[in-house]
Amino acid sequence: MANSSPFRNNTLFFTVCFLGVLYKAKEYFIDTLKQNFSASNAFDKAVLCIMAYADPKKFNDNSKVRLDNSYLSVSTSKNYHHFFPKAYLKRSKNDEYANALANMTLVDDYLNKRVIQDKEPKKYISDFQKENLDLEETLKSHFIHLSDFGIFENDYDLFLEKRASLLADEILKRI
């Protein structure tokens, strides 16, 4: 008696189902990456590990960012930098998701607190471009693309969407 199951040898069906699950997973991760960052949240810690594993480089000279675990255990760490600074977003009246995980980068405390401060990305990235001829590669170590993330337009919504999507892809590579 022949097997009359409609799923017999139907690899296309299972491939489509799998791709649908991946799509839903990516959308879930994108949404989660847009939520408020917390150093005590397990998911956020896992994403921070992915960021640290990428060996992030300093924006000004492309050298390695020194990551200090004693700082990384609290959400107010000097190593955590809001790529679009919270104070800038507040002035722009676009601070609802200012503390989103997808807005966080790992930098050293000097750049974070003394150089970047609360400047708009367009300004501080333009300044770093003059110092660091490899800035495009530097930003890739932070899962950021210089050309199409809305940096020079100070477009936080575009940046958040693009960076969350890129980080979601990284998460999916690891599961």
C-alpha positions in Angstrom: 0.0 0.0 0.0 1.5 3.3 -1.1 2.0 6.0 1.4 -0.6 8.7 0.6 0.8 11.3 2.9 0.9 14.7 1.1 4.2 15.4 2.9 6.0 12.3 1.6 9.3 13.4 0.0 8.1 16.9 -0.1 11.3 18.8 0.8 10.0 22.0 -0.7 7.2 22.0 1.9 9.7 21.6 4.7 12.1 24.2 3.2 9.3 26.7 3.0 8.2 26.0 6.5 11.8 26.4 7.8 12.3 29.7 5.9 9.1 30.9 7.4 10.3 30.1 10.9 13.6 31.9 10.1 11.7 34.9 8.9 9.5 35.0 12.0 12.6 34.5 14.2 14.4 37.4 12.4 11.4 39.7 12.9 11.3 38.7 16.6 14.9 39.5 17.1 14.6 42.8 15.3 11.8 43.8 17.6 13.7 42.6 20.7 16.8 44.5 19.7 14.7 47.7 19.6 13.7 47.3 23.2 15.5 48.9 26.2 18.9 47.6 26.9 19.6 46.0 30.3 23.0 44.5 31.3 21.1 42.0 33.6 19.0 40.6 30.7 20.2 37.2 29.4 19.3 38.0 25.8 21.1 41.4 26.0 24.2 39.7 27.5 24.2 37.3 24.6 24.1 40.1 22.0 26.9 41.9 23.9 28.9 38.7 23.6 28.4 38.7 19.9 29.4 42.4 19.7 32.5 41.7 21.8 33.4 38.6 19.7 33.5 40.9 16.6 36.5 42.5 18.2 35.2 46.1 18.0 37.6 48.8 16.9 38.0 52.4 18.2 36.3 54.9 15.9 39.2 57.3 16.0 42.2 55.1 15.1 40.9 51.5 14.3 42.8 50.0 17.3 41.1 47.5 19.5 38.5 48.6 22.1 39.7 47.6 25.6 36.7 45.9 27.1 36.8 45.8 30.9 34.5 43.2 32.4 34.2 45.2 35.7 32.5 47.9 33.6 30.4 45.6 31.4 28.5 44.2 34.4 26.4 47.3 34.8 24.3 49.1 32.3 25.9 52.5 33.1 29.3 51.1 31.9 31.6 53.6 30.2 32.1 50.9 27.5 28.5 51.2 26.5 27.9 54.0 24.0 24.6 55.0 22.5 25.6 55.4 18.9 22.8 58.0 18.7 23.4 59.6 22.1 20.4 59.8 24.4 20.8 63.5 25.0 20.9 64.1 21.3 17.8 62.0 20.7 16.0 63.9 23.5 16.9 67.2 21.9 15.6 65.8 18.6 12.3 64.7 20.3 13.0 61.1 19.1 14.0 59.4 22.4 11.3 56.8 22.8 13.8 54.0 21.9 17.0 55.8 22.8 18.1 53.0 25.1 17.5 50.3 22.5 20.0 47.5 22.5 20.5 48.1 18.7 21.7 51.6 19.6 24.4 50.3 21.9 28.1 50.0 20.8 31.2 49.0 22.7 33.7 51.8 22.9 36.4 52.9 25.3 35.4 55.4 28.1 37.6 58.2 26.8 35.9 58.3 23.4 32.5 57.9 25.0 32.6 60.5 27.7 35.2 63.0 26.5 35.1 63.0 22.7 31.7 61.8 21.5 29.6 63.0 24.5 26.2 64.0 23.2 27.1 64.9 19.7 24.9 63.9 16.7 26.4 61.0 14.8 26.7 63.0 11.6 29.1 65.4 13.5 31.3 62.9 15.4 31.5 60.3 12.6 32.5 63.1 10.1 35.2 64.1 12.6 36.4 60.5 12.9 36.5 60.2 9.1 39.3 62.8 9.1 41.3 60.8 11.7 40.6 57.2 10.6 40.9 56.4 7.0 39.6 52.9 7.7 36.4 54.1 9.5 34.1 52.1 7.2 35.9 48.9 8.3 36.0 50.1 11.9 32.2 50.5 11.9 31.7 47.1 10.4 33.3 45.7 13.6 30.3 47.3 15.3 27.8 45.8 12.8 27.3 49.3 11.3 27.5 50.3 7.7 28.6 53.8 7.0 26.8 54.4 3.8 23.2 53.2 4.2 22.4 53.4 8.0 21.2 57.0 8.0 24.3 58.2 9.9 24.9 61.3 7.8 21.2 62.2 7.8 20.9 61.7 11.6 18.1 59.3 10.8 17.7 57.3 14.0 14.7 55.3 12.8 16.6 54.0 9.7 19.7 53.4 11.8 17.8 51.4 14.4 16.1 49.3 11.7 19.2 48.5 9.8 21.4 47.8 12.8 18.7 45.6 14.4 18.4 43.7 11.1 22.2 43.1 10.9 22.4 42.0 14.5 19.4 39.7 14.0 21.3 38.1 11.1 24.3 37.6 13.4 22.1 35.9 16.0 20.6 33.6 13.5 24.0 32.5 12.2 24.7 31.2 15.7 21.6 29.2 16.4 
